[in-house]
Amino acid sequence: MNDFSQGSIKRCIISQTIPLTVAQVVHLLYNVVDRIYIGHLPEIGELALTGVGVTFPITVLIAAFTGLFGNGAIPIFSILRGKKQEAAAQEIMGNAFVLLLLASVGLFGFCFALRRPILFLFGASEASCFYANQYLEIYLFGTAFTMLATGMNGFVNAQGFPKVGMVTMMLGAALNILLDPLFIYVFHMGVRGAAIATVISQAVSAAWVLAFLFGKKPSLRLKKSCFRLRAANVKEITAMGATSFVMQGSNCLVQVTCNNMLQSFGGDLYVGIMTILNSVREVVMLPVSGVSSGAQPVLGFNYGAGENERLKEGVRFMTLIQGTYTLFAWLLIMLIPKAMFRIFTTDPETVAVGAKMLNIYFFGFVFMTFQFAGQTTFQALGRKKKAIFFSMLRKVIIVVPLTLLLPHFGLGVRGVFLAEPISNAVGGTLCFVTMYLTEYRKL
């Protein structure tokens, strides 16, 4: 079990970040590879890709509940480790496992029973709903697998085993890459084949991470004696996890709003373009997210240990890495927008129109640094209210109203894509400045 209060804090963050980023890149291939294969299906590729894109808010909703209990428990777990309260930390981990399992059962039942009305609510047309339903009715059977694999993997990383956490994601993603063409093309199962491959892969990832946490290698293991839910633990976990829940839940709200506005002002073509944009965004955001995931347990541990100078150094280092990367990524996106779209489709209209929308959507991408650095610091310090507020500010208070209003002011579909860069600049700057003035300077 690693002691993050010893040695170079930069080295601690990097040692956590690299395997976590690799793991997240590989894990992302679950969805991105599905979309690439589906987008290249003969004759139906563009419409099938649009259908899968309509299911995206549901996958985000599942991720929101995963964050509520998984990301909610991990900072508490790290702080308790820093304070050497290992029994309490172990109980938090056990309670998080039970909460993730219960939430997965509830989400599966709700979404499966109401999947068709949900899909139309999320922006599906009659044509795209056919493919969306094909994918979703199978994908939902992997809800428990994906929530446990993602939510519990954080406890592996927080104990100083980032390479094991990396393998958790790599196993499932590698299997998904192999199974996708087999089920989609060889067995001629199309969209359903992509969903089956994903569920099998998620099951393998979940089995791996649970086998490790129940095993003898980690110092703090999953034990049945820690499964009994305690009201105080549940309250603390959900209060801390509310930040991640709001962040992911607001992403769901934004995507639903975008899909409906795009369907109204542009139709299936623009919903499909947004599907590809989301895929590109997920890929380019991974290093930023990886740095945050790697830094958070290190910052939380040092805060719990009272090492404030190391904590401040860690915040500076995290912000520098993220800022350098987002600036580089922004420039790259501006230079090769069409090449990014051709990965997912060969349709000339989608590529031409999508490249223009991509340049609008990613303008000022560097401002995401401030949002991530501020949010990560707030979460590591246990500042729940501030973290929640700035999550809501950027997405709910800025993006959603702009998405609903801008298209009506002569901008049409361009207004939908323009809402994102405006929110990044305004919300990200306010988040970071507040973190600096209210937390960093007081440490």
Salt bridges, closest charged atoms under 4 A:
GLU91 OE1 - ARG230 NH1 2.80
GLU137 OE1 - ARG115 NH2 3.46
GLU137 OE2 - ARG192 NE 3.60
GLU282 OE1 - ARG35 NH1 3.51
GLU420 OE2 - ARG281 NH2 3.00
GLU420 OE2 - ARG394 NH1 3.48
GLU420 OE1 - LYS395 NZ 3.66
GLU439 OE1 - ARG383 NE 3.09
GLU439 OE2 - LYS386 NZ 2.66
